[in-house]
Amino acid sequence: MLGSRKVKIAASIFGCLAVVLGLILGLVHTPPVRRFALHEAAKALREQGIDFDASRLDYNLFALRIELRDVRVQSRQTPDLPPLVLADRVMAQVSLRKLLQGAYYIEDAAIDNPRVRLVIDKDGRDNIPRPPRKSQKPAGMVDYLVRRLRIAGGAVEAEERKQQIAVSVPLDRLTVDGD
């Protein structure tokens, strides 16, 4: 009798914990929490000298998939120059096993209509974001791999304003397979 009561109590506690965990995971996937996560990511990147914006962030923590819409990346040091990167959509799916080992393995990724524009103005300034200089010792090597990446559409442009040189390469479809 006493043993069966302990089992019922343990089962009830486990059930309640499962429900609470399910509610928390459900809450994390709501639009207000996604907007908050996007805001916090942009704030963290600003501290690294990168202006980042996206109109929407979607993610699935169960599948470890993230998707951004209308992405803009710009240097905070040269806000008067055009953004370095614009993209209609960026999607990535990460390997959970490798993530738990401290590595970043992107199993599948896609970038739709990226526009990369490198600009060097007459004074030699460029639009590449640079993190603030730190006197700390650099961190160790990061283990990463991109297994599949598809880029559809877009262009890569470079402009050197002092010598008035401009190059533009349109992109149709680019596929990268890593191993």
Salt bridges, closest charged atoms under 4 A:
GLU40 OE1 - LYS43 NZ 3.89
ASP51 OD1 - ARG76 NH1 2.88
ASP58 OD1 - ARG34 NH1 2.94
ASP58 OD2 - ARG56 NH2 2.73
GLU67 OE1 - ARG65 NH2 3.12
GLU67 OE2 - ARG69 NH2 2.87
GLU67 OE1 - ARG89 NH1 3.43
ASP80 OD2 - ARG125 NH2 2.61
ASP88 OD1 - ARG115 NH1 3.26
GLU107 OE1 - ARG147 NE 3.12
ASP108 OD1 - ARG148 NE 3.76
ASP108 OD1 - ARG150 NH1 2.57
ASP112 OD2 - ARG89 NE 2.76
ASP121 OD2 - ARG125 NE 2.76
ASP126 OD1 - ARG130 NH1 2.75
GLU157 OE1 - ARG117 NE 3.88
GLU159 OE1 - ARG117 NH2 2.90
GLU159 OE2 - ARG161 NE 3.06
